[in-house]
């Protein structure tokens, strides 16, 4: 009974910015552990020497509270890798991260902790609404591979390119509660994920797994939001291709819209 009351109080606190600050002070667990999950086509040597993430990732891993699960030479869909990691770790928080990302945030770890005290799931970019037949978190519609941005409803920012040549795409204010998040970076509270029985659907591979995951989380009333974490994404996405269209069809068939 007492624990239920504590849970209710913590959830109410986390629902507002001021409340989240009090939550950080009074409800923070000592030595919270973060597990980073990365699937890469590179072998181990190539990942650490050639991939954007691997080239600077190690400086954030020098802590006993940080765990890494890197799946080298991966060719299977991200959902199966991510689901496997969820049950292989006992970390408090899990971060699912693409390997074509440079971390450009000196407070990277601290910001993850802060964001996950405000929301159950956080990302660097997202959309505050969900639309019928939505083709991506950032677009409202598409026709013959021409995509229409959903400006006015987007949140967050992401730099694109490479260090030294990475213009920042500012989508909208952050932190903001969202319905859909970009899968390039997704961090979750593992206890909430396990309790709510939310996982990634393995019918998807490298597309729409993130939109599907966000919808599944919202069905279980998990809170999603953007957080100001600075990254540089090497890729701008692969929208409209054959694999993308195949997964889009699965997504529409599953959700009915």
Helices and strands as residue ranges (DSSP letters): H 2-14, H 17-26, E 34-39, H 44-50, H 52-57, G 58-60, E 66-71, H 78-88, E 93-97, E 101-103, H 108-118, E 121-123, E 125-127, E 139-143, E 146-149, E 154-160, E 168-172, E 177-178, E 180-181, E 185-189, H 190-196, H 209-219, E 224-226, E 231-233, H 242-255
